[in-house]
């Protein structure tokens, strides 16, 4: 009975995946003029005005990134496509065609098998944006392989991992943290809506993931996700792997950096 249920759920997810893929294909980028390059089975599409000399080497090495964090559970199910827009206007126009597109202002987004980047961002370098969204892609592929919903991972876990990967791969790990950063109960950073209401939510999430990597190794993310496939409860899986209750984790971090802790 359980096997039949799992098969039914997997079939439904497959149908949704195929439909969504078709929807994005039909309503996607046909009216946008892109230059096109294929790099190691990755499709790079960019508007005129985008300088690709720095980003192409990053894309060329993307296939080496997953092995640092995931084992056999990372498998590519759909070919990755990267779109780089040359203005905020063209970026937002394309992003808002995505089903359930976020209304939160963004500089990059990952959806299904597409990474869409604002190549005119004044806040982040293009390589940093790319690696951040690629980390989301990795999480999504592992979720699919393990049969868990990407939404079952709390927002701080997803964004913290993406921030960690983008900084680590670019050797941009900060030696100190901004004064005034407050570590809070991770329960406040679980849902997407609340996450974006909290100041420094990305930085706080990064601090937690960096601490997890240091204390439990770079395989801790995959370990939690594998356990989650069985428990169906993130808090339970977090405790099973770290032996620390999630609601107390912010109190357990020992940092030599200037960080203010708050219960």
DOMAR-540890 format. One record per atom (N, C-alpha, C, O): x, y, z; residue in one letter; atom name. Coordinates in steps of 0.2 Angstrom, whole numbers. Layout:
BEGIN
     x     y     z type atom
     X     Y     Z    A   CA
...
END
This chain:
BEGIN
     x     y     z type atom
     4    -6     0    X    N
     0     0     0    X   CA
     4     6     0    X    C
     3    11    -4    X    O
    10     6     4    X    N
    14    12     5    X   CA
    18    13    -2    X    C
    19    19    -4    X    O
    20     7    -5    X    N
    23     8   -11    X   CA
    19    11   -17    X    C
    21    15   -21    X    O
    12     9   -17    X    N
     8    12   -22    X   CA
     7    19   -20    X    C
     6    23   -25    X    O
     6    21   -14    X    N
     5    28   -12    X   CA
    11    32   -15    X    C
    11    38   -18    X    O
    17    30   -14    X    N
    23    33   -16    X   CA
    24    34   -23    X    C
    26    39   -26    X    O
    22    29   -27    X    N
    22    29   -34    X   CA
    17    34   -37    X    C
    18    37   -41    X    O
    11    34   -33    X    N
     6    39   -35    X   CA
     8    46   -34    X    C
     7    50   -39    X    O
    11    47   -29    X    N
    14    54   -27    X   CA
    19    56   -32    X    C
    19    62   -35    X    O
    24    51   -34    X    N
    29    52   -39    X   CA
    26    54   -46    X    C
    29    58   -49    X    O
    21    50   -47    X    N
    18    51   -54    X   CA
    14    58   -54    X    C
    15    62   -60    X    O
    11    60   -49    X    N
     8    67   -49    X   CA
    13    72   -50    X    C
    12    77   -53    X    O
    19    72   -46    X    N
    24    76   -46    X   CA
    27    77   -53    X    C
    29    82   -55    X    O
    28    71   -56    X    N
    31    71   -63    X   CA
    26    74   -68    X    C
    29    78   -72    X    O
    20    74   -67    X    N
    15    77   -72    X   CA
    15    85   -71    X    C
    15    88   -75    X    O
    15    87   -64    X    N
    16    94   -63    X   CA
    22    97   -66    X    C
    23   102   -68    X    O
    28    93   -65    X    N
    34    95   -68    X   CA
    34    96   -75    X    C
    37   101   -78    X    O
    31    91   -79    X    N
    31    91   -86    X   CA
    27    97   -88    X    C
    28   101   -93    X    O
    21    98   -85    X    N
    16   104   -87    X   CA
    20   110   -85    X    C
    19   115   -90    X    O
    23   111   -80    X    N
    26   117   -78    X   CA
    32   119   -83    X    C
    33   125   -85    X    O
    35   114   -85    X    N
    41   115   -90    X   CA
    38   117   -96    X    C
    41   121   -99    X    O
    32   114   -98    X    N
    29   116  -105    X   CA
    27   123  -104    X    C
    27   127  -109    X    O
    24   125   -99    X    N
    21   132   -98    X   CA
    27   137   -98    X    C
    26   142  -102    X    O
    32   136   -95    X    N
    38   140   -96    X   CA
    41   141  -103    X    C
    43   146  -105    X    O
    41   135  -106    X    N
    43   135  -113    X   CA
    39   139  -117    X    C
    41   143  -121    X    O
    32   138  -117    X    N
    27   142  -121    X   CA
    27   149  -119    X    C
    27   154  -124    X    O
    27   151  -113    X    N
    27   158  -111    X   CA
    33   161  -108    X    C
    33   166  -104    X    O
    39   158  -111    X    N
    45   160  -108    X   CA
    48   166  -112    X    C
    47   172  -110    X    O
    53   165  -116    X    N
    58   170  -118    X   CA
    58   171  -126    X    C
    63   174  -128    X    O
    53   169  -129    X    N
    52   169  -136    X   CA
    53   176  -139    X    C
    56   177  -144    X    O
    51   181  -135    X    N
    51   188  -138    X   CA
    57   192  -136    X    C
    57   198  -137    X    O
    61   189  -132    X    N
    67   192  -130    X   CA
    73   189  -134    X    C
    74   183  -135    X    O
    77   194  -137    X    N
    83   192  -141    X   CA
    89   191  -137    X    C
    92   195  -133    X    O
    91   184  -137    X    N
    97   182  -133    X   CA
   102   180  -137    X    C
   101   177  -143    X    O
   108   181  -135    X    N
   114   178  -138    X   CA
   114   171  -135    X    C
   112   170  -129    X    O
   117   166  -138    X    N
   117   159  -135    X   CA
   124   156  -135    X    C
   127   156  -141    X    O
   125   152  -130    X    N
   132   148  -130    X   CA
   130   142  -126    X    C
   126   142  -121    X    O
   132   136  -128    X    N
   132   130  -124    X   CA
   138   128  -121    X    C
   144   128  -124    X    O
   138   127  -114    X    N
   144   126  -110    X   CA
   143   120  -106    X    C
   139   120  -101    X    O
   146   114  -108    X    N
   145   108  -104    X   CA
   138   106  -102    X    C
   136   105   -96    X    O
   134   106  -107    X    N
   127   105  -107    X   CA
   123   110  -103    X    C
   117   109  -102    X    O
   126   116  -102    X    N
   122   121   -99    X   CA
   121   127  -104    X    C
   126   129  -108    X    O
   115   129  -105    X    N
   113   134  -110    X   CA
   114   141  -107    X    C
   110   143  -102    X    O
   118   145  -110    X    N
   119   152  -107    X   CA
   116   156  -113    X    C
   118   156  -118    X    O
   111   160  -110    X    N
   107   165  -115    X   CA
   108   172  -112    X    C
   106   173  -106    X    O
   110   177  -116    X    N
   112   184  -113    X   CA
   110   189  -118    X    C
   111   188  -124    X    O
   108   195  -115    X    N
   106   200  -120    X   CA
   112   204  -122    X    C
   117   203  -118    X    O
   112   208  -127    X    N
   117   212  -129    X   CA
   119   217  -123    X    C
   115   219  -120    X    O
   125   218  -122    X    N
   128   223  -117    X   CA
   130   219  -111    X    C
   133   222  -106    X    O
   129   212  -111    X    N
   132   208  -105    X   CA
   139   206  -107    X    C
   140   203  -112    X    O
   143   207  -102    X    N
   150   205  -103    X   CA
   151   198  -100    X    C
   149   197   -94    X    O
   153   193  -104    X    N
   153   186  -102    X   CA
   160   184  -100    X    C
   160   178   -98    X    O
   165   188  -101    X    N
   172   185  -100    X   CA
   173   182   -93    X    C
   177   178   -92    X    O
   170   185   -88    X    N
   171   183   -81    X   CA
   166   177   -79    X    C
   168   173   -75    X    O
   160   177   -82    X    N
   155   172   -80    X   CA
   156   165   -84    X    C
   154   160   -81    X    O
   159   165   -90    X    N
   160   159   -93    X   CA
   164   154   -90    X    C
   162   148   -89    X    O
   170   156   -87    X    N
   174   151   -83    X   CA
   170   149   -77    X    C
   171   143   -75    X    O
   166   153   -74    X    N
   162   150   -68    X   CA
   157   145   -70    X    C
   157   140   -67    X    O
   154   146   -76    X    N
   149   141   -79    X   CA
   153   135   -81    X    C
   150   129   -80    X    O
   159   136   -83    X    N
   163   130   -86    X   CA
   164   125   -80    X    C
   166   119   -81    X    O
   165   128   -74    X    N
   167   124   -68    X   CA
   161   122   -64    X    C
   162   119   -58    X    O
   155   124   -66    X    N
   149   122   -61    X   CA
   148   115   -60    X    C
   146   113   -54    X    O
   150   111   -65    X    N
   149   104   -64    X   CA
   153   101   -58    X    C
   152    95   -56    X    O
   158   104   -56    X    N
   162   102   -51    X   CA
   160   104   -44    X    C
   162   102   -39    X    O
   155   109   -43    X    N
   153   111   -37    X   CA
   149   106   -33    X    C
   150   106   -27    X    O
   144   103   -36    X    N
   139    98   -32    X   CA
   143    93   -27    X    C
   141    92   -22    X    O
   149    91   -30    X    N
   152    85   -26    X   CA
   155    88   -20    X    C
   157    84   -15    X    O
   156    94   -19    X    N
   158    97   -12    X   CA
   153    96    -7    X    C
   155    97    -1    X    O
   147    96    -9    X    N
   141    96    -4    X   CA
   137    90    -4    X    C
   133    88     1    X    O
   136    86   -10    X    N
   132    81   -11    X   CA
   135    75   -14    X    C
   140    76   -18    X    O
   132    69   -12    X    N
   135    63   -15    X   CA
   131    61   -21    X    C
   129    64   -26    X    O
   129    54   -21    X    N
   125    51   -26    X   CA
   118    54   -27    X    C
   115    53   -32    X    O
   116    58   -22    X    N
   109    61   -23    X   CA
   108    67   -27    X    C
   102    69   -28    X    O
   114    70   -29    X    N
   113    75   -34    X   CA
   113    72   -41    X    C
   118    69   -43    X    O
   108    73   -45    X    N
   107    71   -51    X   CA
   103    76   -55    X    C
    98    79   -53    X    O
   106    77   -61    X    N
   103    82   -66    X   CA
    97    79   -69    X    C
    98    74   -73    X    O
    91    82   -68    X    N
    85    79   -71    X   CA
    83    83   -77    X    C
    79    80   -82    X    O
    84    89   -78    X    N
    83    93   -83    X   CA
    89    98   -85    X    C
    93   100   -81    X    O
    90    99   -91    X    N
    96   103   -93    X   CA
    95   110   -90    X    C
    90   113   -91    X    O
   101   113   -88    X    N
   100   119   -85    X   CA
   101   125   -90    X    C
   105   125   -94    X    O
    97   130   -89    X    N
    97   136   -93    X   CA
    98   142   -89    X    C
    95   143   -84    X    O
   102   146   -92    X    N
   104   153   -88    X   CA
   102   158   -93    X    C
   104   159   -98    X    O
    99   163   -90    X    N
    97   169   -94    X   CA
    99   175   -90    X    C
    98   176   -84    X    O
   103   180   -93    X    N
   106   186   -90    X   CA
   103   192   -94    X    C
   104   192  -100    X    O
    99   196   -91    X    N
    96   202   -94    X   CA
   100   208   -92    X    C
   104   208   -87    X    O
   100   213   -97    X    N
   104   219   -96    X   CA
   101   225   -93    X    C
   105   230   -92    X    O
    95   224   -90    X    N
    92   229   -87    X   CA
    87   227   -82    X    C
    85   221   -82    X    O
    86   231   -77    X    N
    81   229   -71    X   CA
    74   228   -75    X    C
    70   223   -73    X    O
    73   232   -79    X    N
    66   232   -83    X   CA
    65   225   -86    X    C
    60   222   -86    X    O
    70   223   -90    X    N
    69   217   -94    X   CA
    70   211   -90    X    C
    66   206   -91    X    O
    73   211   -84    X    N
    74   206   -79    X   CA
    67   205   -76    X    C
    64   199   -76    X    O
    64   210   -74    X    N
    57   210   -70    X   CA
    52   207   -75    X    C
    48   203   -73    X    O
    52   209   -81    X    N
    47   207   -86    X   CA
    48   200   -87    X    C
    42   197   -88    X    O
    54   197   -87    X    N
    54   190   -88    X   CA
    52   186   -82    X    C
    49   181   -82    X    O
    55   188   -76    X    N
    53   185   -70    X   CA
    46   184   -68    X    C
    43   179   -66    X    O
    42   190   -70    X    N
    35   190   -68    X   CA
    31   185   -73    X    C
    25   185   -72    X    O
    34   182   -78    X    N
    30   177   -82    X   CA
    31   170   -78    X    C
    27   166   -80    X    O
    35   170   -74    X    N
    36   163   -70    X   CA
    29   162   -66    X    C
    27   167   -62    X    O
    27   156   -66    X    N
    21   154   -62    X   CA
    22   156   -54    X    C
    28   154   -52    X    O
    18   159   -51    X    N
    19   161   -44    X   CA
    25   165   -42    X    C
    28   164   -37    X    O
    27   169   -47    X    N
    33   173   -46    X   CA
    32   177   -40    X    C
    27   180   -38    X    O
    38   178   -36    X    N
    38   182   -30    X   CA
    37   189   -32    X    C
    40   192   -37    X    O
    34   193   -28    X    N
    33   200   -28    X   CA
    39   204   -25    X    C
    39   210   -25    X    O
    43   200   -21    X    N
    49   203   -18    X   CA
    54   205   -23    X    C
    55   201   -28    X    O
    57   211   -22    X    N
    62   213   -27    X   CA
    68   208   -27    X    C
    70   207   -21    X    O
    70   206   -32    X    N
    76   201   -32    X   CA
    81   203   -38    X    C
    79   208   -42    X    O
    87   200   -37    X    N
    92   202   -42    X   CA
    93   195   -46    X    C
    97   195   -51    X    O
    91   190   -44    X    N
    91   183   -47    X   CA
    86   178   -45    X    C
    83   179   -39    X    O
    84   174   -49    X    N
    79   169   -47    X   CA
    80   162   -50    X    C
    83   162   -56    X    O
    78   157   -47    X    N
    79   150   -49    X   CA
    72   147   -50    X    C
    68   148   -45    X    O
    70   144   -55    X    N
    64   141   -56    X   CA
    64   135   -61    X    C
    66   136   -66    X    O
    62   129   -58    X    N
    62   123   -62    X   CA
    70   121   -64    X    C
    74   119   -61    X    O
    71   123   -70    X    N
    78   122   -73    X   CA
    81   129   -76    X    C
    86   128   -80    X    O
    78   134   -73    X    N
    81   141   -76    X   CA
    83   145   -70    X    C
    80   146   -65    X    O
    89   148   -72    X    N
    92   153   -68    X   CA
    91   160   -72    X    C
    94   160   -77    X    O
    88   165   -69    X    N
    87   171   -72    X   CA
    91   176   -68    X    C
    89   177   -62    X    O
    95   180   -71    X    N
    99   185   -67    X   CA
    98   192   -70    X    C
    98   193   -76    X    O
    99   197   -65    X    N
    99   204   -67    X   CA
   106   206   -68    X    C
   110   207   -63    X    O
   108   206   -75    X    N
   115   208   -76    X   CA
   117   215   -75    X    C
   123   217   -75    X    O
   112   219   -73    X    N
   114   226   -71    X   CA
   113   228   -64    X    C
   113   233   -62    X    O
   113   222   -60    X    N
   113   223   -53    X   CA
   118   228   -50    X    C
   124   227   -52    X    O
   116   232   -46    X    N
   121   237   -42    X   CA
   123   234   -36    X    C
   127   237   -32    X    O
   121   229   -34    X    N
   122   226   -27    X   CA
   126   220   -27    X    C
   130   219   -22    X    O
   126   216   -32    X    N
   130   209   -32    X   CA
   133   208   -38    X    C
   131   210   -44    X    O
   139   205   -38    X    N
   142   204   -44    X   CA
   139   198   -48    X    C
   135   194   -45    X    O
   140   197   -54    X    N
   136   192   -58    X   CA
   138   185   -56    X    C
   134   181   -56    X    O
   144   184   -55    X    N
   146   177   -53    X   CA
   144   176   -46    X    C
   142   170   -45    X    O
   143   180   -41    X    N
   140   179   -35    X   CA
   132   177   -36    X    C
   130   173   -32    X    O
   129   181   -40    X    N
   122   180   -41    X   CA
   121   173   -44    X    C
   117   169   -42    X    O
   125   171   -49    X    N
   125   165   -52    X   CA
   126   159   -47    X    C
   122   154   -48    X    O
   131   159   -43    X    N
   132   154   -39    X   CA
   127   153   -33    X    C
   125   148   -31    X    O
   124   159   -31    X    N
   119   158   -26    X   CA
   113   155   -29    X    C
   110   150   -26    X    O
   111   156   -35    X    N
   105   153   -38    X   CA
   107   146   -40    X    C
   102   142   -40    X    O
   113   145   -42    X    N
   115   138   -44    X   CA
   114   133   -38    X    C
   113   127   -38    X    O
   115   136   -32    X    N
   115   132   -26    X   CA
   107   130   -24    X    C
   106   125   -22    X    O
   103   135   -26    X    N
    96   133   -26    X   CA
    94   127   -31    X    C
    90   123   -29    X    O
    97   128   -37    X    N
    96   122   -42    X   CA
    99   116   -39    X    C
    95   111   -40    X    O
   104   116   -35    X    N
   107   109   -32    X   CA
   102   107   -27    X    C
   101   101   -27    X    O
   100   111   -23    X    N
    95   109   -18    X   CA
    89   106   -21    X    C
    86   101   -19    X    O
    86   109   -26    X    N
    80   107   -29    X   CA
    81   100   -33    X    C
    77    96   -32    X    O
    87    99   -36    X    N
    88    92   -39    X   CA
    89    87   -34    X    C
    86    81   -35    X    O
    92    88   -28    X    N
    92    83   -23    X   CA
    86    82   -20    X    C
    84    76   -18    X    O
    82    87   -19    X    N
    75    86   -16    X   CA
    71    81   -21    X    C
    68    77   -18    X    O
    71    83   -27    X    N
    68    78   -32    X   CA
    70    71   -32    X    C
    66    67   -32    X    O
    77    70   -31    X    N
    79    64   -31    X   CA
    77    60   -25    X    C
    76    54   -25    X    O
    77    64   -19    X    N
    75    61   -13    X   CA
    67    60   -12    X    C
    65    57    -7    X    O
    64    63   -16    X    N
    56    63   -16    X   CA
    53    67   -10    X    C
    48    66    -7    X    O
    57    73    -9    X    N
    54    78    -4    X   CA
    53    84    -7    X    C
    56    86   -13    X    O
    48    88    -4    X    N
    47    95    -7    X   CA
    52   100    -5    X    C
    54   100     0    X    O
    54   104   -10    X    N
    59   109    -9    X   CA
    56   114    -4    X    C
    60   117     0    X    O
    49   115    -4    X    N
    46   119     1    X   CA
    46   116     8    X    C
    45   120    13    X    O
    48   110     9    X    N
    48   107    16    X   CA
    55   109    19    X    C
    56   108    25    X    O
    59   112    16    X    N
    66   115    18    X   CA
    64   122    20    X    C
    62   126    16    X    O
    66   124    27    X    N
    64   131    29    X   CA
    68   136    25    X    C
    74   135    22    X    O
    66   142    25    X    N
    69   148    20    X   CA
    76   149    23    X    C
    81   150    18    X    O
    78   149    29    X    N
    84   151    31    X   CA
    89   145    29    X    C
    95   147    28    X    O
    87   139    29    X    N
    91   133    26    X   CA
    93   134    19    X    C
    99   133    17    X    O
    88   136    15    X    N
    89   137     8    X   CA
    93   143     6    X    C
    98   142     2    X    O
    92   148     9    X    N
    95   154     8    X   CA
   102   154    11    X    C
   107   157     8    X    O
   103   151    17    X    N
   109   151    20    X   CA
   114   147    16    X    C
   120   148    15    X    O
   112   141    14    X    N
   116   137    10    X   CA
   118   140     3    X    C
   124   140     1    X    O
   113   144     0    X    N
   115   147    -6    X   CA
   120   153    -5    X    C
   124   154    -9    X    O
   119   156     1    X    N
   124   161     2    X   CA
   131   158     4    X    C
   136   161     2    X    O
   131   153     7    X    N
   137   149     9    X   CA
   141   147     3    X    C
   147   148     2    X    O
   137   144    -2    X    N
   140   141    -8    X   CA
   143   147   -12    X    C
   149   147   -15    X    O
   139   153   -13    X    N
   142   158   -17    X   CA
   148   161   -14    X    C
   152   164   -18    X    O
   148   162    -8    X    N
   154   165    -5    X   CA
   160   160    -5    X    C
   166   162    -6    X    O
   159   154    -3    X    N
   164   149    -3    X   CA
   167   148   -10    X    C
   173   147   -10    X    O
   163   147   -15    X    N
   166   145   -21    X   CA
   170   151   -24    X    C
   174   150   -29    X    O
   169   157   -22    X    N
   172   163   -24    X   CA
   178   165   -19    X    C
   181   170   -20    X    O
   179   161   -14    X    N
   184   162    -9    X   CA
   182   169    -6    X    C
   187   173    -5    X    O
   176   170    -4    X    N
   174   177    -2    X   CA
   171   176     5    X    C
   166   179     7    X    O
   174   172     9    X    N
   171   170    16    X   CA
   173   176    20    X    C
   179   178    21    X    O
   169   180    23    X    N
   171   186    27    X   CA
   175   184    33    X    C
   173   179    37    X    O
   180   188    35    X    N
   184   187    41    X   CA
   180   190    47    X    C
   182   188    53    X    O
   176   194    46    X    N
   172   197    52    X   CA
   165   199    49    X    C
   164   199    43    X    O
   160   199    54    X    N
   153   201    52    X   CA
   152   208    55    X    C
   155   211    59    X    O
   147   210    51    X    N
   144   217    53    X   CA
   142   218    60    X    C
   139   213    63    X    O
   144   223    63    X    N
   141   224    70    X   CA
   134   225    70    X    C
   131   228    65    X    O
   131   222    75    X    N
   124   223    76    X   CA
   120   217    73    X    C
   113   217    73    X    O
   123   212    70    X    N
   120   207    67    X   CA
   117   203    73    X    C
   121   201    78    X    O
   111   201    74    X    N
   108   197    79    X   CA
   106   190    77    X    C
   102   190    72    X    O
   108   185    81    X    N
   106   179    79    X   CA
    99   177    83    X    C
    99   178    89    X    O
    94   175    79    X    N
    88   174    82    X   CA
    85   167    81    X    C
    88   163    78    X    O
    80   166    85    X    N
    77   159    84    X   CA
    75   158    77    X    C
    72   162    73    X    O
    78   152    74    X    N
    77   150    67    X   CA
    70   149    65    X    C
    68   150    59    X    O
    65   148    70    X    N
    58   148    68    X   CA
    56   154    65    X    C
    51   154    61    X    O
    59   160    66    X    N
    57   166    64    X   CA
    59   167    56    X    C
    57   172    53    X    O
    63   163    54    X    N
    66   163    47    X   CA
    64   157    43    X    C
    67   156    38    X    O
    58   154    45    X    N
    56   148    42    X   CA
    52   149    35    X    C
    53   146    30    X    O
    47   154    36    X    N
    43   155    30    X   CA
    45   161    26    X    C
    48   166    29    X    O
    44   161    20    X    N
    46   166    15    X   CA
    44   173    16    X    C
    48   177    16    X    O
    37   173    19    X    N
    35   180    20    X   CA
    38   183    26    X    C
    40   189    25    X    O
    39   180    31    X    N
    43   183    37    X   CA
    50   184    36    X    C
    53   188    38    X    O
    53   179    32    X    N
    60   180    30    X   CA
    62   186    28    X    C
    67   189    30    X    O
    58   189    23    X    N
    60   195    19    X   CA
    58   201    24    X    C
    60   207    22    X    O
    54   200    29    X    N
    53   206    33    X   CA
    58   207    39    X    C
    58   212    42    X    O
    63   202    40    X    N
    68   203    45    X   CA
    74   206    42    X    C
    77   203    37    X    O
    77   211    45    X    N
    83   214    43    X   CA
    89   209    43    X    C
    89   205    48    X    O
    93   209    38    X    N
    99   205    38    X   CA
    97   197    38    X    C
   101   193    40    X    O
    92   196    35    X    N
    90   188    35    X   CA
    94   184    31    X    C
    96   178    34    X    O
    97   187    26    X    N
   102   183    22    X   CA
   108   182    26    X    C
   111   176    26    X    O
   111   187    29    X    N
   117   187    33    X   CA
   116   182    39    X    C
   121   178    40    X    O
   111   182    42    X    N
   109   178    48    X   CA
   109   171    46    X    C
   112   166    49    X    O
   106   169    40    X    N
   105   163    38    X   CA
   112   160    36    X    C
   114   154    37    X    O
   116   164    33    X    N
   123   162    31    X   CA
   127   160    37    X    C
   131   155    37    X    O
   126   164    42    X    N
   130   163    49    X   CA
   128   156    51    X    C
   133   152    53    X    O
   122   154    51    X    N
   120   147    53    X   CA
   123   142    49    X    C
   125   137    52    X    O
   122   143    42    X    N
   125   137    38    X   CA
   132   137    38    X    C
   135   131    38    X    O
   136   142    39    X    N
   143   142    40    X   CA
   145   138    46    X    C
   150   134    46    X    O
   141   140    51    X    N
   143   136    58    X   CA
   141   129    57    X    C
   145   125    60    X    O
   136   127    54    X    N
   134   120    53    X   CA
   140   116    49    X    C
   142   111    50    X    O
   142   120    43    X    N
   148   117    39    X   CA
   154   116    43    X    C
   157   111    42    X    O
   156   121    48    X    N
   162   120    52    X   CA
   161   115    57    X    C
   166   111    58    X    O
   155   114    60    X    N
   155   109    66    X   CA
   153   102    63    X    C
   155    97    67    X    O
   149   102    58    X    N
   147    95    56    X   CA
   149    93    49    X    C
   148    87    47    X    O
   153    97    46    X    N
   156    95    39    X   CA
   151    97    33    X    C
   145    99    34    X    O
   154    98    27    X    N
   150   100    22    X   CA
   145    96    19    X    C
   140    97    15    X    O
   145    89    22    X    N
   139    85    20    X   CA
   133    85    24    X    C
   129    81    24    X    O
   133    90    29    X    N
   128    90    34    X   CA
   121    92    31    X    C
   116    90    33    X    O
   121    96    25    X    N
   115    98    22    X   CA
   112    92    19    X    C
   106    91    19    X    O
   116    88    15    X    N
   113    82    12    X   CA
   111    77    18    X    C
   106    73    17    X    O
   115    76    23    X    N
   113    72    29    X   CA
   106    73    31    X    C
   102    69    32    X    O
   104    80    32    X    N
    98    82    35    X   CA
    93    80    30    X    C
    87    78    32    X    O
    94    82    23    X    N
    89    80    18    X   CA
    87    73    17    X    C
    82    71    16    X    O
    92    69    18    X    N
    91    62    18    X   CA
    87    59    23    X    C
    82    55    23    X    O
    88    62    29    X    N
    84    60    35    X   CA
    77    63    34    X    C
    72    59    36    X    O
    77    69    32    X    N
    70    72    31    X   CA
    66    68    26    X    C
    60    67    27    X    O
    69    64    21    X    N
    65    60    17    X   CA
    61    54    21    X    C
    56    52    18    X    O
    64    53    27    X    N
    61    47    31    X   CA
    56    50    36    X    C
    51    48    37    X    O
    58    56    39    X    N
    54    59    45    X   CA
    49    63    43    X    C
    44    64    46    X    O
    50    66    37    X    N
    45    71    34    X   CA
    44    77    39    X    C
    39    81    39    X    O
    49    78    43    X    N
    49    84    48    X   CA
    56    87    49    X    C
    60    83    51    X    O
    57    93    47    X    N
    63    96    46    X   CA
    66    96    53    X    C
    72    95    54    X    O
    62    99    58    X    N
    65   100    65    X   CA
    68    93    68    X    C
    73    93    71    X    O
    64    88    67    X    N
    66    81    69    X   CA
    73    79    66    X    C
    77    77    69    X    O
    73    80    59    X    N
    79    78    56    X   CA
    85    82    58    X    C
    91    80    58    X    O
    84    89    59    X    N
    89    93    61    X   CA
    92    91    67    X    C
    98    90    68    X    O
    88    89    72    X    N
    90    86    79    X   CA
    94    79    78    X    C
    99    78    81    X    O
    91    75    73    X    N
    94    68    72    X   CA
   101    69    70    X    C
   105    65    72    X    O
   103    74    66    X    N
   109    75    63    X   CA
   114    79    67    X    C
   120    77    68    X    O
   111    84    71    X    N
   116    89    74    X   CA
   115    87    82    X    C
   120    89    86    X    O
   110    84    84    X    N
   109    83    91    X   CA
   108    89    95    X    C
   109    90   101    X    O
   105    94    92    X    N
   104   101    95    X   CA
    97   102    92    X    C
    95   102    87    X    O
    92   104    97    X    N
    85   106    95    X   CA
    86   112    91    X    C
    89   117    93    X    O
    82   113    86    X    N
    82   118    81    X   CA
    81   125    85    X    C
    84   130    83    X    O
    76   125    89    X    N
    74   131    93    X   CA
    80   134    97    X    C
    80   140   100    X    O
    85   130    99    X    N
    90   132   103    X   CA
    97   133    99    X    C
   102   134   102    X    O
    97   132    93    X    N
   103   132    89    X   CA
   106   138    89    X    C
   112   139    90    X    O
   102   144    89    X    N
   105   150    89    X   CA
   109   152    96    X    C
   113   156    96    X    O
   107   148   101    X    N
   111   149   107    X   CA
   117   145   108    X    C
   121   146   112    X    O
   118   140   103    X    N
   124   136   104    X   CA
   130   138   100    X    C
   135   135   100    X    O
   129   143    95    X    N
   134   145    91    X   CA
   139   149    95    X    C
   138   153    98    X    O
   145   146    94    X    N
   151   149    97    X   CA
   155   153    92    X    C
   159   149    88    X    O
   155   159    91    X    N
   159   163    86    X   CA
   164   168    89    X    C
   163   171    95    X    O
   170   168    86    X    N
   175   173    89    X   CA
   173   180    85    X    C
   177   184    87    X    O
   168   180    81    X    N
   167   186    77    X   CA
   162   190    81    X    C
   159   188    86    X    O
   162   197    79    X    N
   158   201    83    X   CA
   150   200    81    X    C
   148   203    76    X    O
   147   196    85    X    N
   140   195    84    X   CA
   136   196    90    X    C
   138   193    96    X    O
   130   199    90    X    N
   126   200    96    X   CA
   121   194    96    X    C
   118   193    91    X    O
   120   191   101    X    N
   115   185   102    X   CA
   109   188   105    X    C
   110   192   110    X    O
   104   185   103    X    N
    97   187   106    X   CA
    93   181   106    X    C
    92   178   101    X    O
    90   180   112    X    N
    85   174   112    X   CA
    79   176   109    X    C
    74   171   109    X    O
END
